Amino acid sequence: MDHRSDFSADMTAAISSVWGRLAKTPIVRGEGSRVYDVEGRSYLDFTSGIGVTATGHCHPLIVQAVQEQAAKLLFGQMNCMLPEKTVEYAAAIRDATPDSIDTFFFANSGSEAVEGAIKLARVATGRPNVIAFQGGFHGRTAMTMALTSSKGIYREGYQPLPSGVFFSSFPNAFSDQCDPDVSVDAALADLERLLKTQTMPSETAAMLIEPVLGEGGYLPAPKAFLQGLRKICDRTGILLIADEIQSGFARSGHMWALESSEVRPDILVMAKGIASGLPMSAIGAAAELMSKWKLGSHGGTYGGGSPLAMAAGLATLRVIREEQLIENAAREGDYLSERLRDSLSRLPHRTDVRGPGLMVGVELMAEHGPDKELVSLLQQECLNRGLMLLTCGIGGNVIRWIPPLNVSRDDIDEAISIFDDSLDAAMESRATVALTS
Ligand SMILES: Cc1ncc(COP(=O)(O)O)c(C=O)c1O
């Protein structure tokens, strides 16, 4: 095979077409909130790789930690040895998680960690079933597909999926156009009904919830709802699993999104921002619960995480602490939301700007339902002007803002200015199409 240093369409043809892609030209470099492509274009990356590059691209302390670790130990298999960095990381993450969580299992992807959490809940309770919530996204492996209901595409063609999964409502006052208390009461009543009619508490191991729906629309679970779940779990012995894969590690303006509702999880699932870009995930639980796993009954070649990821994870915790990224996410998130509300005030239909910290969802409605068309046009116009943004939501009508946790005020101002111009262009192009068709 000849060696080609230049990029060609033929080379990308060698990549599976299963991946949809926002920016098509290969990216060669990233720094802070920006990435640069092979043609020298720069983009403001407000996707953070779907919430992964939490400390920005190539933060110098993360790069240094990985480089130093790479020269010392690349891999240490957990059944064969105990890598020093895994021990250090476990102690550090214990200090950063809620008091109820003090023992950890490490893996590589979010899905793997959710699968592990379900296995742990089943074996610890001796109960088979799991309750997930409508609109949730938990991954694309067999069990996590079965737990996912954010879009039909993740399930279509793969059924039948593993059994023992039941869905309950996630409160959504904006889409139901009702008072938030009414939506919480209705969702809790739905859950109680499920526990009476379809999966008895005695056969329900766990409830799995994203404290802020990610893929399902960047929708925070109201405090009263989360507290209601905790009460039901306490009453029934069902375990509460918090999937903080996207909302964790300061993203919400708290270390964990659950903190703002003062609810403690029985099992905490973490990934994405955990190691600023290296593949790593974790399951946290109380030592007594974790001890229910029989020796060797869960694991994997790479279970235990790579020392490189552990080094990056330690550096990430340090950067979050020393650069006060929790505070930055809360402050800049408020600023971003305020600017977005201003920008959207010129739209004729209902809009919503929501989300804790730097996990901001912008939902756009048309006259009779979700305005997916405007969101798609807007996303493309933003990309054309050098701003990368993702969308989400069951109706595909939510723009998600996930800049790095250390995003600067200047970067936000630049992004808003691009967004404003793009909104004008998107509305204009839609008006033109309407006139000519
Ligand atoms: C809340 C949540 N859970 C689970 C996952 C699955 O993680 P992964 O893609 O690393 O398998 C994701 C990924 O987007 C997620 O956002």
The ligand as an SDF file (V2000), in Angstrom:
LIG
                    3D

 16 16  0  0  0  0  0  0  0  0999 V2000
  -26.3020    9.8180   29.7070 C   0  0  0  0  0  0  0  0  0  0  0  0
  -25.5050    8.8640   28.8650 C   0  0  0  0  0  0  0  0  0  0  0  0
  -25.4370    7.5790   29.2420 N   0  0  0  0  0  0  0  0  0  0  0  0
  -24.7230    6.6770   28.5220 C   0  0  0  0  0  0  0  0  0  0  0  0
  -24.0480    7.0480   27.3890 C   0  0  0  0  0  0  0  0  0  0  0  0
  -23.2600    6.0160   26.6180 C   0  0  0  0  0  0  0  0  0  0  0  0
  -21.9070    6.3010   26.7190 O   0  0  0  0  0  0  0  0  0  0  0  0
  -20.8820    5.7510   25.6110 P   0  0  0  0  0  0  0  0  0  0  0  0
  -21.2500    6.4240   24.3290 O   0  0  0  0  0  0  0  0  0  0  0  0
  -19.5410    6.1680   26.1290 O   0  0  0  0  0  0  0  0  0  0  0  0
  -21.0330    4.2880   25.5550 O   0  0  0  0  0  0  0  0  0  0  0  0
  -24.1070    8.3730   26.9660 C   0  0  0  0  0  0  0  0  0  0  0  0
  -23.4290    8.7890   25.7180 C   0  0  0  0  0  0  0  0  0  0  0  0
  -23.7690    9.7600   25.0820 O   0  0  0  0  0  0  0  0  0  0  0  0
  -24.8530    9.3060   27.7210 C   0  0  0  0  0  0  0  0  0  0  0  0
  -24.9390   10.5870   27.3640 O   0  0  0  0  0  0  0  0  0  0  0  0
  1  2  1  0
  2  3  1  0
  2 15  2  0
  3  4  2  0
  4  5  1  0
  5  6  1  0
  5 12  2  0
  6  7  1  0
  7  8  1  0
  8  9  2  0
  8 10  1  0
  8 11  1  0
 12 13  1  0
 12 15  1  0
 13 14  2  0
 15 16  1  0
M  END
$$$$
